[in-house]
Amino acid sequence: MFNPTVIFSGYTCDVQFSRYHDNNLRISLVDIVDGSPVATATVNIEGVKLASNEVCIKDYSENAGMLMALQAAGIVERVVDVVQSGYVDVPVVQLTDNVMEVYETIKLEIKVIE
């Protein structure tokens, strides 16, 4: 089974999936050593319609470099759109087939984050 780790901001991270209130996928990174939260890789933008294999990546501010880290780990593939959120451009990306396979096997266990 595909079990990616992400190197971000000096941390080696496990990937956790959950859902936002509107059912969009949420990706979080947690430290592989102690399980502490490192970053939320995605951002949920009200009114943006996403396909089931798409997420908006928070690649600005403290999360600068997130897109490259997720691409290097094989989590996301290509940018399919860019949406505006406040003063920043937010990339909309497709998840890789490997991530979608993992997600399909665990989706009943995923909880909604308010």
C-alpha positions in Angstrom: 0.0 0.0 0.0 1.2 3.5 -0.8 2.2 5.2 2.5 3.9 8.5 1.6 6.0 10.7 3.9 6.4 14.4 3.2 9.5 16.4 4.0 8.3 19.9 4.9 9.9 22.7 6.9 12.5 20.4 8.3 10.0 17.7 9.4 9.4 14.2 8.1 5.6 13.9 8.1 2.9 11.4 7.8 -0.2 12.4 5.8 -3.7 12.4 7.4 -6.9 12.8 5.5 -10.2 14.4 6.8 -13.0 16.4 5.3 -14.1 20.0 5.5 -17.8 20.7 6.3 -18.6 20.9 2.6 -17.0 17.5 2.0 -13.9 18.8 0.3 -10.8 16.8 1.2 -8.4 18.1 3.9 -4.8 17.0 4.1 -2.8 17.5 7.3 0.9 16.7 8.0 2.0 15.3 11.3 5.5 14.7 12.6 6.5 11.1 12.0 8.4 11.0 15.3 6.0 12.3 17.9 2.7 12.7 16.0 2.5 16.4 16.6 0.8 18.6 14.0 3.1 20.3 11.5 0.8 21.9 8.9 -2.6 21.8 7.2 -1.6 21.4 3.6 -4.9 22.3 2.1 -7.2 25.3 2.4 -11.0 25.2 1.9 -12.3 28.2 -0.2 -16.1 28.7 0.0 -17.7 28.6 -3.4 -14.9 26.8 -5.2 -16.2 23.5 -6.7 -13.6 20.8 -6.7 -13.6 17.3 -8.3 -13.3 14.4 -6.0 -9.6 14.1 -6.8 -8.8 17.8 -6.4 -7.6 20.0 -3.4 -6.6 23.6 -2.9 -3.0 23.7 -1.6 -2.0 26.3 1.0 1.3 27.3 -0.6 1.8 30.7 1.0 2.7 32.3 4.3 4.0 29.7 6.8 3.1 27.0 4.2 5.3 28.3 1.4 6.9 25.3 -0.4 4.0 23.0 0.4 3.1 22.3 -3.2 6.7 21.3 -4.1 6.9 19.0 -1.0 3.6 17.3 -1.9 4.6 16.8 -5.5 8.0 15.4 -4.4 6.2 12.9 -2.1 3.8 11.8 -4.9 0.7 13.2 -3.2 -0.3 15.6 -5.9 0.4 15.8 -9.6 -0.4 18.8 -11.6 -1.9 22.2 -11.1 -5.3 22.3 -12.9 -6.4 25.8 -11.8 -5.5 28.8 -9.7 -8.1 30.5 -7.6 -7.9 33.8 -5.8 -8.4 33.9 -2.0 -7.9 37.3 -0.5 -4.5 38.5 -1.7 -3.1 35.2 -2.7 -3.3 32.8 -5.6 -4.2 29.3 -4.5 -3.3 26.3 -6.7 -5.9 23.7 -7.3 -4.2 20.3 -7.9 -5.1 16.8 -8.7 -4.2 14.0 -6.3 -2.2 11.2 -7.7 -3.8 7.8 -8.5 -1.9 6.2 -5.6 -3.4 8.7 -3.1 -6.9 8.2 -4.6 -6.5 4.4 -4.1 -5.5 4.9 -0.4 -8.3 7.4 0.1 -10.9 5.1 -1.4 -9.9 2.4 1.1 -10.2 4.6 4.1 -12.9 7.1 3.2 -15.5 5.7 5.5 -13.1 6.3 8.4 -12.5 10.0 7.5 -14.1 12.5 9.8 -15.4 16.0 9.1 -13.4 18.9 10.5 -15.5 22.0 11.2 
